[in-house]
Amino acid sequence: MRINSSGIAFAALLLVAPVAACAEADAGPATPQEAVDGFYGALNAMFTGDLEPMKAVWSHADDVTYMGPTGGFRVGWDDVLADWQGQADQKLGGKVEPSDIHIVTGPEIAIVKNRERGENVGPDGDPLVVELRASLVLRKEDGVWKVIGHQTDLLPFLSE
């Protein structure tokens, strides 16, 4: 039996390509818009106390920054994570969605400007309206868009 080497290569490609495509699909956001969607999904999960999605969307580098609705200026993944953990522990509930999204994308960096609108739940169970201006900075790391900066207006009920 004679086997053509190009036929073997083609067959191998057919077997490997779907596996590679699945690995890439599981790697993370391939576009800045997908990263924005992932961030806001993670934010809403964090309101329930689930911090794992937020850990997944952020870069864990020493140069990340966070200036959120609680105030302060956090630099480096450890400090940023500690702030998110504090918010997750409050289990604010509710939901916040982005609107008026404007994305400027370069080869390795994307800057997102938008509004965040929704509500959380206060300690007394009453809804607390959220309406903030926000910026999100993304960086492409190993082909995946990760959050490296987030900044919002302050919320009086969360401020330090």
Secondary structure, DSSP 4 states (H G I P E B T S, - for coil): ----HHHHHHHHHHHHHHHHHHHHHHH--SSHHHHHHHHHHHHHHHTTT--HHHHHHB---TT-EEE-TT---EESHHHHHHHHHHHHHH---SEEEEEEEEEEE-SSEEEEEEEEEEEEE-TTS-EEEEEEEEEEEEEEETTEEEEEEEEE---TTT--
